[in-house]
């Protein structure tokens, strides 16, 4: 009897262990995750984010050591997309080691290239999955970084309704040091001779993002630079305004007949204490 009881106890514990293991695996499978090899070293983000519209897919994440990977596809459907400067689909790496960190992008060099496969856009639970790889370059440099074995799984996304028309509602979203920013007030001004100014503000957090873009800006990738431009940007917190030190904006549409401007952006600023504030995964669409 003792032997039989012992065997029953062992079988019970084994069954419990298998059950617990299955539950843990199930939990892990359902958790969002974004991983890759960055120049051969493991890069991992346990809390990636995404935004999806009829015209754009944007997936981004930041590792524990502050390195950001961001993928932008100018389509809202599943499929395979090539990343390069000519089609605007873009993969970027933001080192974020300082406010002046230079960004690596597939759009910075004609040799920049890569591929993204959007394998699933689940409208029921609002998650997106896919795989990616790319080589990105510094601006005006042959220095590059390589992403291989990239994958994002069940990343939660926010759907943005961007139905194309001759009249749109101004909007701006971004991530500020990993925290979601959704402007509840977006104001445009083209009173300047050469620039269109776009200000997105959050009344609840007293934060604003300001983009200053040339009136003749064309579709494509443009540097954000505080002195030489062509684009400029600022981050304002309370009453303190901080100019961008490095970054870029990708203009996906500039309809000069209907005064419609759409694009994505990212940039770094440095606060008064010498700390870097990273503005990533920015998106805007305005009628000015």
Residue, then its C-alpha position, 0 to 999 in steps of 0.5 A: x500500500x505504501x508503494x502504491x501511495x508513493x507511485x500515485x503521489x509521484x504521478x500527481x506531482x508529474x501531472x502538476x508539473x506538466x500542467x504548470x509548464x504548459x500554463x507558463x508556455x501559454x503565458x509566454x506565447x501570448x506575451x508581446x515580444x520583439x527580438x533581433x540580433x544587432x550586429x550579432x548581439x542579442x537585442x530584446x524588447x519585452x514591451x514593444x508597441x505598434x500603430x496601424x492605419x490604412x496607410x501605415x504600419x509602425x512597430x518599435x521597441x527599446x532594449x534595456x540598454x536604450x537602443x531603439x529599433x523602429x520599422x515603418x511601412x507605408x501600407x496597412x496590410x499583411x505582406x512582404x516589404x523591401x526597405x530602402x530609400x526609394x520606396x520610403x519603407x524604412x528600418x532605423x536604429x537609434x543608439x540613444x547613448x546621448x542627445x547627439x547620437x547619430x541615427x542609422x537608417x535604411x534611407x540614409x544610403x543607397x546601400x541601405x536595404x532590408x525586408x519586413x514580412x507582416x505575417x499577422x494583423x489580428x483585428x480581434x485582439x489588436x495585435x501584429x506579428x512579423x519578421x524583419x532584417x535590414x542594414x542601416x547607415x549613418x547619414x553621409x557615412x559608410x558606417x552601418x549596423x546590421x539587424x538579423x533574425x528580427x521578429x515581433x510577436x503579438x505586439x499590441x497596436x493602436x489603430x489610427x483612422x486616416x481615411x484619405x480625403x481633401x479634408x483631415x483632422x489634425x493629429x500627432x502621436x509619439x513615444x517620449x522615453x517609451x511613454x505614449x504621447x497623444x496630442x489632444x491639440x494640434x495647431x498649424x501655422x504657415x505664417x512664416x515665409x519659408x516654414x510650416x509649424x506644427x505643434x502637438x500638445x497634451x493638456x494633461x501632461x503639459x508637454x508639446x512637440x513642435x515640428x518646423x518644416x520647409x513649405x516646399x518639403x518633398x516626400x522622402x527622408x529629411x534630417x532634423x537639425x537645429x541649425x542647418x535643417x532642413x527640418x527642425x524640431x523642439x520638445x517642450x515640457x511645462x515652460x522649458x523648450x528644448x531643441x532637437x539635437x539629432x533626428x529625421x522626418x519621413x514625409x509620406x505625403x505633401x499635397x500642396x493643392x489641398x495643404x495636406x502634410x503627413x509623415x513620421x519623425x524621431x529625434x533626441x533632445x537634451x534637458x537642462x541636467x544633461x539627460x537625453x529625452x528620446x522622441x520616437x515613433x512620431x506620426x502626424x497628419x495635418x491640414x495647414 
